[in-house]
Amino acid sequence: MKLVNAKDMIAKAYAGKYAIAHINTNNLEWTKAILEAAQENKAPIIIGVSEGACKYMGGYKTVADMTIDLMAHMNITVPVALHLDHGTYEGALAACDAGFTSVMFDGHHLDIAENLTKTEKVVAKAHPKNISVEAEIGSIGGEEDGVVGNGELADPKDAISITKLGIDFLAAGIGNIHGAYPANWKGLNLERLGEISKAANIGIVLHGGSGIPDGQVKEAIELGVAKVNVNTECQLSFAAATRKYIEANKDQQGKGFDPRKLFKPGSDAIKATIKEKLELFGSINKA
C-alpha cells in the first residue's frame, strides 16, 4: 500500500469516536517499529516527523523515501500517512514537494490574521497534491525551570475562521503540554475542547499525548479529538529498555554490541508502548 493522506482516517475516527495515533519517528528503527505495531494491530497510523528530526535523518525526501521503501519491503497493508509535525511555513511547503502526504503548519505564534493567511497558502499548495493539512490555534504548553505553562487556550471563534480555509484537522491549545507532565499540571480544559470541537466540526488534534491520564484522553476523544500525538513516552520506553540491556552487560556477550541487537530491546519497547496507545485510542482493527 502507498502512503495516504490523513484526511479520511481522521474523518472516520471523528465520526466513530476513536482517535488515530500520531507517533513521532526519530530514525529507521523507530519507523520500522511504528509500521510493525500498526500492521500487527490492524490500525491506521500517522508517522509524525518534526523538522528537527527531518534534518537529523537527512532531509524531507530522505524521510519520505525511507518510509515508502520500508512499507513496500515490509508488505504494509494498513493506511499510513507521513505527516510533518509543527512545520514552519517554509517547511510545510518543502514537505509537500518531498513526498509527505500530510503537513502541519504551526502558525500559533503569529497574530491570527497572519496565521490565517499562511494557512490558506499551505492549503492551496497541499490539497492539489492530495496532501492533508493540520493547522493550530492557541498554543501547547510546557515546563521550564519548574514553571508550568498551560499554553494559550484556543478561541472557538478562531476555530471557525481557520476551519473555513479548508483545513482537514485542527490542533488546539486546551491546557496540553509537550513532554512529560509535571505533578502540578492542571489537566485538560475539556469544557474549552467541547466548545472548539463544536465550532470547528472537524477532528481535533491533541498534542502532548504522552502522560495525559487515560480517563482524560477518553473524555477528549468523546468530545471530538480524532488524532493524538505521542512522542515522549516512546522515547522513554526506548531509553529504559536500552539501558536495561546495557546494564545487564548483554552488549558484551557475543556480538551483543551489533546495533541490530543493541537497538532491538528499545524497538520492541516502542512497539509495546504504541500498542497500549492504540488500545486506549480505540483504533485497533480500524484499518
N, C-alpha and C positions, 0 to 999 in steps of 0.2 A: 504494500500500500504506500502511496505517496503521502507526503506531508499535506495536511489540510489546514484551512484557516480555522479559527476557533469560534466563529460566529454560530454555526449550527449546534455545536456541542454545548455552548453556553446557553443558547436559547432553549434547548431541550432540558438542560439542568434547571434553568429558571422556572420552566413550566412544570417540571416534575418534582420540584422542591428537594433537589440534591445539589451538590457542588462538584465542579471539576477541580482536580488537584493540579496546581501550577507548582512544579518542582524545579528549583533553580539548579542548573548544572555548572560545574566548575572545571571539568576535564573529560577525557574519554571514559574513564571508569564510571564517573558519575552518570554520564549519558547512557551508557550500557545498563547500569543499574535501574535507571528510570524506565527505560524501554522494557527491560525484563519484568519489572514489577507491574507495569501496565498490561503487558501481554499475558502474564500468568494470572492476573486478576480480571482480565477482560474488561478493562476500564479505559475510557478515553482519557488522554493525558495532555497537558501542556508543558513543554520543556521551556523553562524561562532562562534567559541569559542576560545578565547585566552588561552594560558597556564595558565595565572593568574586566569582567570575565571574558568577553569577546576579545579584548586587547590581549589578555593573558594567553588565550588559546590561538592567537594568530590572525584575528580579524573576523569580520562578519561572514565572509564567504567560506572561510575555513570551517567555522562552526556549522554553517548550513550544509556544506558538502559532507562533513563528517557525519552529521545526523542522518542525512539522506542515505549515505552509503551503509551506515550501521543498520538502518531499517531494512534495507534490501538484504544485507548479509544475514540478519537475524530473523528474516521472514516475519516481520511485524505486521499484524493484520488489524490491530486496533487503531482508531483515529488518533493521530499525533499532530499537534500544532507546535511550531517553533516560534517562540514569542520573545521579542525584545522587551526587557523589563526596565522600567524607569528610564526610557530613552529620552535623550535631548531631541530637539527639533531636527538637527543635522543627523543625529544617529538614527532616528526613525526613518528618515528618507533613505539613508545609506542601507539600512537593513532591508528596506523594500526592494532595493536593487540587487541584494546579495543572496536572495533565496529564502528569507524568513517569510512565514505565512501569517504572522500576526505581529503587531507592534504596539507598544505603549508610548504615547507622547506625554511626558510628565511636565505639564506647564503650571503646576500648582503654585510655584514661586513667583509667577508673573501676575500682573493685575488681570482681572477676569477678561477684560477686553482683548488683551494680547493672547491670553490662553485660548480664547475662542477663535481668534484669527488664525493662529498657528495650528490649532487642532483641525480647523476646517481645511487647511492646506495639506495636512497629513492625510486626512480622509480622501481628499481629491487625488492624491498620489497613490494611496494604498488600494482603494476599492476597485479601480480598473484592473489591478493586478490580482484581484481576488484575495486580498490581504485584509484581515480584520484589524480593527483599531480600538484600543483602550485609551481613555483619557482620565485625568484626575482633577478633582476639586477638593478643597480643604487640604489637609496635609497629614502625613503619617508621623506620629511622634517618635521619640527615642529618649535614651538616657545618656547624660553626660555629666561626669563628676558627681554622681549621686543625685543629680536633679532630674526629676522625671517630667518630660514634656509630653502632654497628651495630644499635641498637634492641634491644628485649627480644624474645628468641626465644619464639615461641608454644609453649604447653604442649599436647601431644596430648590430655591429659585435658580441658582446656578446650575443645578442638575437638569432642570428643564431646558435652560438655554443651551447647554453643551450637548444634550441628547438630540436636540433638533438638528444638529450638524450631521447626524447620521452615524455617530459612533456605534460600536457594536456591544460594548460593555463599559461600565464606569467604576473607577476606583474613587472611593470617598473616605475622607477622614472622619472616623467615628470613635476616636479615642484609642485606635490601634497603634501599635508600636513596632518598629523594626527591631530585630534582635530578641534576646531573652527578656521576658517580662519581670520587672522587679517586684518585690513584695508589696510595695506601696502603690502599685498601679491601680487606678480607679475602676478599670473594667470598660467594656464596650458601652457606648451610648446607644442602646438598642432603640430607644424612642426616636432619636435622630435618624438612625438607619431606616426605620419604618417610614419616616417622612420622605427621605431621599428616594427610597425604593418606589414609593407611590408616585412621586413626582417624575422619576425617570422612566419607570415602566420597562426597564431592561435589566439584565443581570448585573448585580453589583459585585465588585471585586473586594475581597477582604485581604489587604496586605498585612504583613506581620502575623501570619498564621501560626508561627511557632510559639507554643506556650500558652495560647488562649485556652481557658478551661473548656472542656468538651461540651458542657451544657450551654455555654455562651455561643460556641460555634454552631451548635444545632439550632439554637434560637435565631441566630443570624441567618442561617440557611432558610428557615421558615419565613423570615422577613424579606427575603429576596437576594441574599448572597448566592451567587452561582459559580464563583471561582474563588479559591482560597490559595494564597501564595505561601509556600513553605520553603525555607532555606536553612535557617539556623539549626533546627532540630536534626536535619540530615548531616550537617557539618559536625555537630556534637556527637552524633551516633558514630560517624566515620572516625572521628578522633579517638573516642573511647575504645572502639574495637581495635584500632591500630595500636594504641598504647598498650592494651592488654596483650596483644600478640608479641610486641617487642619486650614488654616486661617479663613475659614468660620465656624469653630467650629463643623463641621459635625462629627468629630471623637468623640465628646462629646454628640452627640444626639443618644439616644437609645444605640444600640450596634455598633455605627459607628467606634469604635476602633477595631472591629474584623478585623484581617488582610485581610480577604477575601473582606471586604468592603473598607478598607483603601487603598488597592492596586488597586482596580478596576478603579478609575479615571486615574491613571497612565498607567494601561494596555490598557485602551481604547485610551489614547493619543498615545501610541506606535503604536497601530493598525492604527490610523488615519495618523500618520507620514509615516508608511510603505506604505499605500495606495497611498499617494502622490508620493512616490518614484517609486512605480510600474507603475503609470501613466506616470511619467517622463521618466522612462527607457523603456516604451513600452512593458512591459511583461504581462499586464493583458490579460486574455483569451488565453495565450500561452501554458497552461498546456494541 
